[in-house]
Amino acid sequence: MYPAFAEMDRVELTLYTDALITRGLYRTRQHRVTDILNRSETPFLVLEEVTVTDIGSDAPPIRAQYAQVNLDAVLFAVADVPVEPVAELRTPKFQQRAIVSIPPFRVVGTIHLLPTENNLREALTELTGRFIPVTDATYWADSLKEPRRHAIALAVNHQRAQIFAQVDDEAAVDDEAAALGLAPEPEG
């Protein structure tokens, strides 16, 4: 079924900004988090059944029936419900493990690039969109004491991301982060 004819669903979203984590439900015909954010006709989303938490705070969350969230303020959005791809809408892409710096957060996951004779430089040049999907992702913010969390998929605000860098070896993620100046300071 094509999205224009699909029923409106309520999709659970978690939106991260510099200071807040906002959780709520969004009414949409879209299924993928990047489609929800990239195809928004307004510069904001209106969520239902909202919980807003200050990052790194023990203060109780703010609850609201509805809240408007400015998409320019969103660092990334998390969706933890798997979405089956629609075969007729698929664009062939190759997968690349990457680290993304989106201060104060870091994300390690898989980005999906257009095939360009496996020229990673050219593929990164063609990585466009307001929000970029990252799958099988781990995200954290050491400076805010936000622990590592896993997400099936998240969408990174391309304008807010500072670095998208290739990671060849998953065991080398901390080495790559250190080389980019993204690793936490050693304790001691």
Secondary structure as the mmCIF struct_conf table of DSSP 4:
data_model
#
loop_
_struct_conf.conf_type_id
_struct_conf.id
_struct_conf.beg_label_comp_id
_struct_conf.beg_label_asym_id
_struct_conf.beg_label_seq_id
_struct_conf.end_label_comp_id
_struct_conf.end_label_asym_id
_struct_conf.end_label_seq_id
HELX_RH_3T_P HELX_RH_3T_P1 PRO A 3 PHE A 5
BEND BEND1 ALA A 6 ALA A 6
HELX_LH_PP_P HELX_LH_PP_P1 GLU A 7 MET A 8
STRN STRN1 ASP A 9 TYR A 16
BEND BEND2 ASP A 18 ALA A 19
STRN STRN2 LEU A 20 THR A 28
BEND BEND3 ARG A 29 ARG A 29
BEND BEND4 ARG A 32 ARG A 32
HELX_RH_AL_P HELX_RH_AL_P1 VAL A 33 ASN A 38
TURN_TY1_P TURN_TY1_P1 ARG A 39 ARG A 39
BEND BEND5 GLU A 41 PRO A 43
STRN STRN3 PHE A 44 ASP A 54
TURN_TY1_P TURN_TY1_P2 ILE A 55 GLY A 56
BEND BEND6 ALA A 59 ALA A 59
HELX_LH_PP_P HELX_LH_PP_P2 PRO A 60 PRO A 61
STRN STRN4 ILE A 62 ASN A 70
HELX_RH_3T_P HELX_RH_3T_P2 LEU A 71 ALA A 73
BEND BEND7 LEU A 75 LEU A 75
STRN STRN5 PHE A 76 ALA A 79
BEND BEND8 VAL A 81 VAL A 81
HELX_RH_3T_P HELX_RH_3T_P3 ALA A 87 LEU A 89
STRN STRN6 PHE A 94 ILE A 102
TURN_TY1_P TURN_TY1_P3 PRO A 103 PRO A 104
STRN STRN7 PHE A 105 LEU A 113
BEND BEND9 THR A 116 THR A 116
TURN_TY1_P TURN_TY1_P4 GLU A 117 ASN A 118
HELX_RH_AL_P HELX_RH_AL_P2 LEU A 120 THR A 125
TURN_TY1_P TURN_TY1_P5 GLU A 126 GLU A 126
BEND BEND10 GLY A 129 ARG A 130
STRN STRN8 PHE A 131 ALA A 141
HELX_RH_3T_P HELX_RH_3T_P4 ASP A 142 LEU A 144
TURN_TY1_P TURN_TY1_P6 LYS A 145 LYS A 145
STRN STRN9 GLU A 146 ASN A 157
TURN_TY1_P TURN_TY1_P7 HIS A 158 ARG A 160
STRN STRN10 ILE A 163 GLN A 166
BEND BEND11 ASP A 168 ASP A 168
HELX_RH_3T_P HELX_RH_3T_P5 GLU A 170 ALA A 172
HELX_RH_AL_P HELX_RH_AL_P3 VAL A 173 ALA A 179
TURN_TY1_P TURN_TY1_P8 LEU A 180 GLY A 181
BEND BEND12 ALA A 183 ALA A 183
HELX_LH_PP_P HELX_LH_PP_P3 PRO A 184 GLU A 187
#
